[in-house]
């Protein structure tokens, strides 16, 4: 592990400042104990765990049918991802078949979720830099408007707006309702057009560029050593996306591009996510165009919550979430509940890069960098 | 009526008009921002939210006044008043129409600029007295920023002064009478090249002097929560807010006076029409500032200082010199 960089300033006084756990830009409950030398950060002590809910232990007490709805509470901004990771692990260990239509529906849900999650990231990140009483709030409200459109789609699909319970071992719980496809196409067109507007609004703005370019650089080596994933990894020049590297849920059938930037700064991560918006929309359109007919689950009609039993065994399933690799390690003992469950949260690994890149930056950059990492604390603390 | 009583009466009226304006300018800004963000804004108190500022004022009156135990009580309690005072004093020399104002001093512009930079004292007192690290950092930033931006602010403001040949505000306005080619008014903003550049420099410096986004690093709620006023509540908070908006309106009026011809406009021979024109121009400046505020992200403290010392400062000095040479070349007449 690289040593935490400590900058030596001769003689002058230092100030210790608590940022969080209750702070406007803590993105939940994150506490960073900053040591400041004037405006410059010289040391960071990151404290997590304020949102710990014993998620993994909870997973051992709930059956395979019950837990997917709870799994969505790990990363509540992109709930579909965690559900998908859990049911993938169950299907891997239990060797449960998933019908083609269900696989495609899962891809659709995952990509829409990525769009919704990136919308929230764009808004909150700009708010970190531009203030709740400034241009940042404007971008935030715009982005939230688009996220609401996507959540409307999820509401029509599952009846819920935040935590869905869409996936279940063996397939999906719901099929597309009538008229949903048209609504989805319309929303995708909207979002795609407005993404272009936001890009114009931000990238033509020199103040936005000076705040993001060259700020919070994660080098290629550091990214690999820490084990960051998702847009952070691709922003640092490493072409790694599980949808390409280890395709799951028939991702190999879809045409899309994995964006890679080499600069490793906040702007590179921004660019990666902006391209991902477009690529997700592209994949979602492909799903809508060629959705195969057939059953949506290989285990239709769940009669009791203990119905699904998984034979003895263990396995690790991983999916590419909006924030990176979300993995689920499952040990089954033949009963209706897992013996042991372990989550690999993308936010947790990504967040651990902060102590390596924060020393040396100004206080204002701390929030900009943290926003560009896009942590969700439900996933960090679990 | 004795002259003293007359002055006191006029001062009282102007003060109350300013405070009334401040409360409603907040509503204007909120409505404007709401339109920009595809929202509606305040709506439920009174028709179209027109009574919202009054509701806000009542709410702030009945809030508990909290003083942190570790605060420096004297400094902490005095700071809002020290902050508010220069912010309303700047209206003393503003003539709202010919003969309508508290005092049309022959050093009007100088008085305005000198007094408006005094707000930093109250601001630093608040930041220091709160005994809070966020507030302290914010106060240090404020001193940095306001000292850096007062110089370009003054230099840019002196371009019209040099062109008009007077520091007296009413003289500066009358110097902008008439029109080029019969259509373009001879406002200093339309003065070839120098006028436009000085106007832009003045507006940028205004943004910084008013601590508005993108230069609002001392409020910076995403890192410093609320900056120097993080510990203030109730009426003390209201006083600080009042001072900030009064300062903002004051500088908008100054910009309208220096560059947009003050009260000049069709029918401005009548005092009230002139005052209305002046108000409209000042509100235009205010809305431009608001527009910038709600579209930009905040920049960092080192970048703010770099903009001031490396760009704005040399540019405004060059502009001032150019204006001076121009006036000298024309034998002492700017217009």
Interface residues (C-beta under 8 A of the other chain):
Chain A: X15 X17 X19 X23 X24 X25 X36 X38 X39 X126 X127 X128 X129 X130 X131 X132 X133 X134 X135 X136 X137 X138 X141 X142 X145 X201 X205 X207 X208 X210 X211 X362 X363 X364 X365 X366 X367
Chain B: X33 X36 X37 X38 X39 X133 X134 X137 X140 X141 X213 X214 X216 X217 X219 X220 X221 X222 X223 X224 X225 X293 X294 X295 X296 X297 X298 X299 X300 X301 X302 X303
